Amino acid sequence: MGKPWFSVKSYGFGASPKGWAGWLFTLGYVLVGLLVGGLLERIGGNVAAALTFPVFVIIFIVIARLKSDNPWRWRWGDNDP
C-alpha cells in the first residue's frame, strides 16, 4: 500500500499529516473544497454548497484512514494498552 500519508495521534482519536504526501493531500482538500464551495454558491446558492461539504469531509476521512500508518482508535499516549 506504500508509505502512509497520515500518522495516528498519540492522544485521542484521528491522525495528522505525515510527510509531503499527507500535507499535499490536506492542502488539496482545502483548496478544492473552497473552489467547489464558492462555485456552487455562485450557481446553486448556499444550500448546494452546504450539501457538498459533508461529502468532501467523508471522502477526506476515508482516504486519511486508508492511508494512515495504524488503525484509528482512541489512544491514551504512554498509558495506552
FIZA-138617 format. One record per residue (C-alpha): y, z, x; residue number from 1. Coordinates in pm, 1 decimal, padded with zeros to 6 digits, always signed. Layout:
BEGIN
<atom><Y>Y</Y><Z>Z</Z><X>X</X><lumnu>NUM</lumnu></atom>
...
***
This chain:
BEGIN
<atom><Y>+00000.0</Y><Z>+00000.0</Z><X>+00000.0</X><lumnu>1</lumnu></atom>
<atom><Y>+00229.3</Y><Z>+00003.4</Z><X>+00303.1</X><lumnu>2</lumnu></atom>
<atom><Y>+00482.3</Y><Z>+00257.9</Z><X>+00415.1</X><lumnu>3</lumnu></atom>
<atom><Y>+00616.5</Y><Z>+00494.0</Z><X>+00148.1</X><lumnu>4</lumnu></atom>
<atom><Y>+00973.8</Y><Z>+00437.8</Z><X>+00031.2</X><lumnu>5</lumnu></atom>
<atom><Y>+01014.2</Y><Z>+00791.3</Z><X>-00103.2</X><lumnu>6</lumnu></atom>
<atom><Y>+00922.5</Y><Z>+01139.0</Z><X>+00019.9</X><lumnu>7</lumnu></atom>
<atom><Y>+00832.4</Y><Z>+01414.8</Z><X>-00226.8</X><lumnu>8</lumnu></atom>
<atom><Y>+01059.8</Y><Z>+01717.3</Z><X>-00236.7</X><lumnu>9</lumnu></atom>
<atom><Y>+00959.5</Y><Z>+02045.2</Z><X>-00074.2</X><lumnu>10</lumnu></atom>
<atom><Y>+01104.1</Y><Z>+02242.2</Z><X>-00367.1</X><lumnu>11</lumnu></atom>
<atom><Y>+01095.8</Y><Z>+02130.9</Z><X>-00728.4</X><lumnu>12</lumnu></atom>
<atom><Y>+00981.4</Y><Z>+01800.9</Z><X>-00876.8</X><lumnu>13</lumnu></atom>
<atom><Y>+01051.4</Y><Z>+01446.5</Z><X>-00765.7</X><lumnu>14</lumnu></atom>
<atom><Y>+01124.0</Y><Z>+01254.6</Z><X>-00449.4</X><lumnu>15</lumnu></atom>
<atom><Y>+01409.6</Y><Z>+01127.4</Z><X>-00236.6</X><lumnu>16</lumnu></atom>
<atom><Y>+01453.9</Y><Z>+00800.2</Z><X>-00045.6</X><lumnu>17</lumnu></atom>
<atom><Y>+01271.9</Y><Z>+00780.1</Z><X>+00286.2</X><lumnu>18</lumnu></atom>
<atom><Y>+01385.0</Y><Z>+00517.8</Z><X>+00535.5</X><lumnu>19</lumnu></atom>
<atom><Y>+01575.6</Y><Z>+00197.6</Z><X>+00478.9</X><lumnu>20</lumnu></atom>
<atom><Y>+01346.5</Y><Z>+00059.3</Z><X>+00206.3</X><lumnu>21</lumnu></atom>
<atom><Y>+01390.1</Y><Z>+00360.4</Z><X>-00020.8</X><lumnu>22</lumnu></atom>
<atom><Y>+01766.7</Y><Z>+00363.9</Z><X>+00026.1</X><lumnu>23</lumnu></atom>
<atom><Y>+01789.5</Y><Z>-00012.4</Z><X>-00027.7</X><lumnu>24</lumnu></atom>
<atom><Y>+01587.1</Y><Z>+00014.3</Z><X>-00349.4</X><lumnu>25</lumnu></atom>
<atom><Y>+01806.4</Y><Z>+00303.3</Z><X>-00470.7</X><lumnu>26</lumnu></atom>
<atom><Y>+02127.1</Y><Z>+00115.9</Z><X>-00389.1</X><lumnu>27</lumnu></atom>
<atom><Y>+01992.0</Y><Z>-00197.8</Z><X>-00558.1</X><lumnu>28</lumnu></atom>
<atom><Y>+01902.1</Y><Z>+00006.6</Z><X>-00866.2</X><lumnu>29</lumnu></atom>
<atom><Y>+02254.9</Y><Z>+00144.3</Z><X>-00890.6</X><lumnu>30</lumnu></atom>
<atom><Y>+02423.2</Y><Z>-00193.5</Z><X>-00834.7</X><lumnu>31</lumnu></atom>
<atom><Y>+02200.8</Y><Z>-00384.2</Z><X>-01078.1</X><lumnu>32</lumnu></atom>
<atom><Y>+02242.5</Y><Z>-00108.1</Z><X>-01336.1</X><lumnu>33</lumnu></atom>
<atom><Y>+02620.8</Y><Z>-00121.9</Z><X>-01306.9</X><lumnu>34</lumnu></atom>
<atom><Y>+02631.6</Y><Z>-00502.0</Z><X>-01321.0</X><lumnu>35</lumnu></atom>
<atom><Y>+02392.0</Y><Z>-00536.1</Z><X>-01613.2</X><lumnu>36</lumnu></atom>
<atom><Y>+02554.1</Y><Z>-00246.7</Z><X>-01798.3</X><lumnu>37</lumnu></atom>
<atom><Y>+02900.3</Y><Z>-00394.8</Z><X>-01751.1</X><lumnu>38</lumnu></atom>
<atom><Y>+02783.5</Y><Z>-00739.6</Z><X>-01855.7</X><lumnu>39</lumnu></atom>
<atom><Y>+02606.3</Y><Z>-00610.7</Z><X>-02165.4</X><lumnu>40</lumnu></atom>
<atom><Y>+02908.8</Y><Z>-00403.0</Z><X>-02259.4</X><lumnu>41</lumnu></atom>
<atom><Y>+03125.6</Y><Z>-00716.5</Z><X>-02249.6</X><lumnu>42</lumnu></atom>
<atom><Y>+02891.1</Y><Z>-00938.0</Z><X>-02451.9</X><lumnu>43</lumnu></atom>
<atom><Y>+02692.3</Y><Z>-00691.8</Z><X>-02662.8</X><lumnu>44</lumnu></atom>
<atom><Y>+02900.5</Y><Z>-00379.3</Z><X>-02693.9</X><lumnu>45</lumnu></atom>
<atom><Y>+02832.5</Y><Z>-00023.9</Z><X>-02588.2</X><lumnu>46</lumnu></atom>
<atom><Y>+02509.3</Y><Z>+00002.5</Z><X>-02786.9</X><lumnu>47</lumnu></atom>
<atom><Y>+02337.9</Y><Z>-00276.9</Z><X>-02591.8</X><lumnu>48</lumnu></atom>
<atom><Y>+02449.4</Y><Z>-00125.1</Z><X>-02262.9</X><lumnu>49</lumnu></atom>
<atom><Y>+02332.7</Y><Z>+00221.6</Z><X>-02367.3</X><lumnu>50</lumnu></atom>
<atom><Y>+01992.1</Y><Z>+00094.3</Z><X>-02479.6</X><lumnu>51</lumnu></atom>
<atom><Y>+01919.4</Y><Z>-00072.4</Z><X>-02145.7</X><lumnu>52</lumnu></atom>
<atom><Y>+01993.2</Y><Z>+00243.0</Z><X>-01943.6</X><lumnu>53</lumnu></atom>
<atom><Y>+01664.4</Y><Z>+00423.0</Z><X>-02030.0</X><lumnu>54</lumnu></atom>
<atom><Y>+01468.7</Y><Z>+00108.5</Z><X>-01942.9</X><lumnu>55</lumnu></atom>
<atom><Y>+01626.7</Y><Z>+00094.2</Z><X>-01595.8</X><lumnu>56</lumnu></atom>
<atom><Y>+01561.3</Y><Z>+00465.6</Z><X>-01540.8</X><lumnu>57</lumnu></atom>
<atom><Y>+01193.7</Y><Z>+00435.3</Z><X>-01641.3</X><lumnu>58</lumnu></atom>
<atom><Y>+01142.4</Y><Z>+00134.0</Z><X>-01413.0</X><lumnu>59</lumnu></atom>
<atom><Y>+01304.8</Y><Z>+00319.8</Z><X>-01122.7</X><lumnu>60</lumnu></atom>
<atom><Y>+01091.9</Y><Z>+00632.4</Z><X>-01176.7</X><lumnu>61</lumnu></atom>
<atom><Y>+00766.1</Y><Z>+00435.0</Z><X>-01199.7</X><lumnu>62</lumnu></atom>
<atom><Y>+00836.4</Y><Z>+00242.8</Z><X>-00879.2</X><lumnu>63</lumnu></atom>
<atom><Y>+00950.9</Y><Z>+00559.6</Z><X>-00698.3</X><lumnu>64</lumnu></atom>
<atom><Y>+00629.2</Y><Z>+00739.4</Z><X>-00798.6</X><lumnu>65</lumnu></atom>
<atom><Y>+00414.0</Y><Z>+00447.3</Z><X>-00688.5</X><lumnu>66</lumnu></atom>
<atom><Y>+00593.9</Y><Z>+00418.7</Z><X>-00353.9</X><lumnu>67</lumnu></atom>
<atom><Y>+00600.5</Y><Z>+00794.7</Z><X>-00272.9</X><lumnu>68</lumnu></atom>
<atom><Y>+00407.9</Y><Z>+00949.6</Z><X>+00014.8</X><lumnu>69</lumnu></atom>
<atom><Y>+00232.4</Y><Z>+01209.2</Z><X>-00208.8</X><lumnu>70</lumnu></atom>
<atom><Y>+00175.6</Y><Z>+01265.5</Z><X>-00580.8</X><lumnu>71</lumnu></atom>
<atom><Y>+00464.8</Y><Z>+01417.0</Z><X>-00774.4</X><lumnu>72</lumnu></atom>
<atom><Y>+00422.3</Y><Z>+01775.2</Z><X>-00890.3</X><lumnu>73</lumnu></atom>
<atom><Y>+00621.6</Y><Z>+02096.0</Z><X>-00887.9</X><lumnu>74</lumnu></atom>
<atom><Y>+00643.4</Y><Z>+02237.2</Z><X>-00534.3</X><lumnu>75</lumnu></atom>
<atom><Y>+00742.2</Y><Z>+02581.5</Z><X>-00408.2</X><lumnu>76</lumnu></atom>
<atom><Y>+00814.6</Y><Z>+02496.6</Z><X>-00043.7</X><lumnu>77</lumnu></atom>
<atom><Y>+00620.6</Y><Z>+02709.1</Z><X>+00207.3</X><lumnu>78</lumnu></atom>
<atom><Y>+00461.8</Y><Z>+02912.6</Z><X>-00074.1</X><lumnu>79</lumnu></atom>
<atom><Y>+00309.4</Y><Z>+02602.4</Z><X>-00232.0</X><lumnu>80</lumnu></atom>
<atom><Y>-00064.9</Y><Z>+02640.3</Z><X>-00296.4</X><lumnu>81</lumnu></atom>
***
